[in-house]
């Protein structure tokens, strides 16, 4: 196996590409990877990262990339944030693991922090897991247990994870279901995003499919992630809250991708001033350490008792230490930076759209969660590849969208560089037709 260098290559300019892409060491690693890894793992393009710092990723050949996807919206405080690293190192010297079946101080401290920042008026409690899909699984378990109802409503275009419960909720691509049936029963999928779509609940679901008093929860991504970075119309989420209130249904906000400050607010649902009953979080909440959580109103969380839900690794002390420091930084300026740099990127991307209106169909998003929609999947994929060749790591979402979701530490200069290179990539694809 090819060995990585010991430290980050220094360069005054990022991106800094020194080999063809992928480079010789990267190509050798791709062959090694094919021998040992599950072919089920999706791979976007052949970048082989070995080091990271801020918004910079270094590959195995010493190429430096500007990271515009943050490991799929995960490294919120930047790669290897010094204060996060110090928190992890300090905790590693004290206690790496003990199961949450016992009273780990950091576990309770992290739960208290999540409850403090939750956007619910009622006191909240939290459960810590390892990932977004675990957070969603726990949220729907709690919803069913607390309401004594079976059915869950998700949305067309939604992505909630790949374990059995969460993949049953997922409806962004049919391939996520292919070959895995039967899936979790009692799942229905509503149209997403338009206020007019809310009529579906009364006119279709409650009238023809299932009575409202047998629906436990509606789970929604306030901004759809893998479905294409879709922002709903104003009034849509408020309408969902009213449907829930009128029918005793719980509202679950899946904040796995859109939360943790990415939209300039701690939780994306706060952009519409809507209060959920349960929140699922992961990805950016711990700056890359494996931590997921669901937070619920105390009156819901106290409906179940010991043994109803548990975990061995969830709430790992290292992940909790990273998450507590992450929250400090989000509140200490990174959410404000997400708004400022998001405005800069949106303005620049809309200028690119004006230059190529036949190719770029839409630019949408909030904060540092931005989707650029193209006229076809082929063109979106071509722009993703052309950006990679220029040293910018963007990533597709949905079938025709390239997402822009850099770390929240991105600077004005880095955003400007990324815009210039992304614009060159779009121009190259437009010229080829």
Buried (B, 14 or more C-beta within 10 A) or exposed (E): EBEBEEEBBEBEEBBBBEBEBBBEBBBBBEEEBEEEEEEEEEEBBBBBBBBBBBBBBBBBBBBBBBBBBBBBBBBBBBBBBEBBBEBBEEBEEEBEEBBBEEEBEBBBBBBEBBBEBBBBEEEBBBBBBBBBBBBBBBBBBBBBBBBEBEBBBBBBBBBBBBBEBBBBBBBBBEEBEEEEEEBBEBBBBBBBBEBEBBEBBEEEBBEEEBEBEBBBBBBBBBBBBBBBBBBBEEEBBBBBBEBBEEBEBBBBBBBBBBBBBBBBBBBBBBBBEBBBBBBBBBBBBBBBBBBBBBBBBEEBBEBBEEEEBEBEBBBBBBBBBBBBBBBBBBEEEBBBBBBBBBBBBBEBBBEBBEEBEEBBBBBBBBBBBBBBBBBEEEBBBBBBBBBBBBBBBBBBBBBBBBBBBBBBBBEEEBBBBBBBBBBBBBBBBBEEE
